[in-house]
Amino acid sequence: MATPVSAAPEVRRGGDILPDQAALPVKFSIRGLDFYYGDHRALKDVSVDIFAQQITALIGPSGCGKSTFLRCLNRMNELIPDTRTEGQVLLEGEDIYQRSVDVVELRRRVGMVFQRPNPFPKSVFDNVAYGPRLHGTPRRSELEAIVERSLRAAALWDEVKDVMKRSALDLSGGQQQRLCIARALAVEPEVLLMDEPCSALDPISTFRIEELMAELKERYTIVLVTHNMYQASRVSQRTGFFLSGELVEVGVTEQIFERPQDQRTDDYIRGRFG
């Protein structure tokens, strides 16, 4: 099936011309998405396109549905009892909620980095090698190449190359989070879902993760949930604002922060609530 494209205009941000979004492929196309925790409707008729090789930031007050939406993109919510999803989530034209979809393969294609670093109680090497081993890469030489490549991509190789046998739990918080990013990259995903990846980190580690995201978007589609509006404005090309389960507004980041079309977006950005 041909990948749909958007008809958004070319824009400028920070003096640079962003790629014409009319020429960018749509990675995810979400239509009429509803999500329920029991009888509680946590997402309400969400429809949005997510473009490839861009960072899309999701902002909004606590409990607004942005993390729930993120987990809908790789069916992580199915691990929660008494929940259901309605509507369509198309990944390159394929509905990921069809029964024929291999959920393990889906989560390889759409990796996730969580709010707090969650390295396994294993060595640095074994953390990164875990996914490739699970997907059938048993040869040591191949694993070594994958681990090095993934750690380099996560800007961590130079810091850990001499301590590969050490427990990942001995690393600093910022290093652990970059290790978790390397672990996600090791299975060659197409999309990275990042759920407040800097919320538990110090400012220096946060800056390094933001630099890393800017590099990774050249190869991956990134969807970022963040409470930090400054972070969203710094790193993303598009921003969506969630409120009470509704995607109120989504657009080019500069427009959302400087010229929002909905009064509720303007009120949130200017600190009138949330």
N, C-alpha and C positions, 0 to 999 in steps of 0.2 A: 504494500500500500504506500502511495506517495506521502511523504511527510508534509504536513500543512505548513504554510508560512504566514506570517503576520503582515499587516499593511501599515505598521506604525511608521511615523516619519523619522528622518535623521535628526539628531539633536546634538547640542554641544554641552559639555560638562567640564568644568575646570580648564577651559580653553582648548580642550581636545575634542575632536569630532568622534562621537561614538559610531560604531558600525550601524549602517542603515538597518533597522530592525525588520524592514520589509524583506531583507535578504537573509535573515536569520531563520534557521529551521526551528519549529516548535518541538521541544522535547516532550513536554507534558501538555495535554489538553484536557482540562477538567470541566465537566459540564453537569450542572444541577446536583452537586455533591451534598448529600445530607449524611450526618453521622449521629448515632444515638448511643448513649450510655443508659441502658435500660429504656425508660420512657423519656429521659432527658435528651432533647435535641441539641447537640453541642455544635454542629455545623449546619448552616441553613442556606441551601441552594447556592453553593459556591461554584462559580464559573470563572475560569482564568486560564490563560496560556502561559507556560513557562518556557522561555527561550533557551536554546542550547548555548553553551559557552558564555554564560553570563551568571552573575550573582544576583539572585532575587532575594531580597530581605523581607521578612514578615515581622511587622511590629504591631503592638497593641497591648492593653493592660493585661495583668495576670488573669487567667481563666477565660480569655476571649476566644480560644479555639485554635490559635496558631500552631501550637505543638501537636494538637490532635490532627490538624490538617496535614502537617509534615508527615506524621506516621501513616496517614492514609496513602502516601505516595509509594510506600513499599509494604503495605499491609501489616505493619507492626501492630496496629490496633487489634488485629485478630487474636493476639495473645491475651487480650483482656476479656474476661467472661462477660456475658450478657451485653454484647455490643452488636451493632449492625451498621452496614454502610449501604447507602442508596445513591444512584447516579452513576456517572461514568468518569473513570480516570484512565485516559488513553496515553500510553507510552509509545511514542512514534506510531500512533494510529491503532495500537492494540490495547483493548480493554484489559487492564491488569486484574480485574475482578471476575473474569471468566473462569469457569471451573477448570478449563484446560491449561491454565497458566501454572507453570512450575514455580511455586513460591520461593524455593531455595535459589533458583536461577534469577528470579526477580530481585531478591535481596543481594545477589552478587552484582547485578547491574546497577542497583540503586542502594549504595552503601549509606551507613549512618554513623555520625559522630555525636555522642551524647553530651549532656550538660556538664557532667563531671567525668574526668578521665577514668576509664574502667579497664586498665590493663589486666590481663590474666596473671595469676600468680605463677608465672613461668619466666624463663629468660627473655631478654630483649629479642634474641633471634627467634625463639619459639613463638613469641607473640605475633611477629610479622609473618612467620611461616605457617601459622595455624590455618588460615584460609586456603592457601594453595595446597596444603596437605589434604585438607578436607575435600578439595575439588580434584584430587588425583595427581598431584605433582610430588612423587616420592623421592626422586633422585636428588641427592645432596647438592650436586653442582648446580642444578636448576634452581633449587631453593635458595642457595647462596646468592645467585644472580638476582632473583626476585626480591630478596630481602634488601640487598644493597640498593637496587633501583628504587624500591619503595621508600627506604629511609632517606635517600638523596632527594626524592620528590617531596618528602615531608620536612626537608631542611634539618635533618637530625643525624645524618650519617657521620659527620665529622665529630660529633659529640659522643657517639656511642660505639664507634667502630672498634675501639679497643676494650669494650666491656660487654661484648655480645652475649657472654654466658652469665652475666650478672642478672639478678632478678629485676624485672621491670618495675617492681614496687619500690626499688631504691632510687629511681629517677625523680627529679623534681616534678612539681605539678605541670609546669609548662612542657617539660620533656615528655611526660606521660601522655599529655593530650596530643602532641605531635606523633608519638608512637601509635596512638589509636588511629590517627589519620593515616599513618603508614600502613597499619594493619588493614584499614579499609581499602587503600590503594593497591594492596598486594594482589587482590583478586580481579584487578582491572575493571573497576566499575565505569559506568558512563555518567552517573549522577552521584553527588555527595549531598546528603541531607545533614545539616549541622544545627543541632538544637542547643542554642546558647553555649557554644563551645568555649567561650572565654569567661563565663560568669564566675568560675571558681579560681581564676588566674589573676596574678598581679599585673600591673600595667605593662611591664617589660615583656612578659610572656604574651599578653594580649596583643601587643604590637607585632610580635613575631608571628602569631597566628594570623593576624590581619594581612601581613605581608605575604604569608604563605597562601592565603585564599586568593589574593590578587594574582599570584603566579599560577595557581591551580586552575583558575577559570579559563586559562588559555587551552586547557585540555579537557576540562570537565564542566558539566552543568552543576551549579551549586545553589541550593535553597537553604537560606540561613534564617533561623528564628533568633531574634535578639530583643532584649529589653532596652538595649543601649541605642538610642536613636542616633547619637553621634557616630556609633559604629556603622549603623545602617547607611548613614549619609556618606561615610568615608569609603566603604568597600563595595557597595552594591551599584548595579546599573538600573535595577528596577526595585520598587518597594510596594508592598501591599499592606494595607491597614485593616486589621481585624477588630471587631467590636461585637461582643455578645453573640459569637458564632457566625457573624455576617462578615464577608469581605466587603468592606465599605467602599474601598477605592484602591486601585492599583495603577501604576504608571511609571514613567521614567523617574528615577529617584529625585533628580533636581526639581521636577515639577511637583512631586508629592510634598517635598519639604518647603518649597518656596511659593507654589501656586496651587494648593490643594483645591479640588473642585467641590468637596463636601465639607460642610461646616464642622461635622464631627471630627474629621481628620485634622482640620486646622486647630480645633480646640485641644485635641490630644497632643499634637506637636508643640503647641505653645504652653502646655502644662496646665491647662484649665481643668483636667481630670486625669485619672490614671496614675 
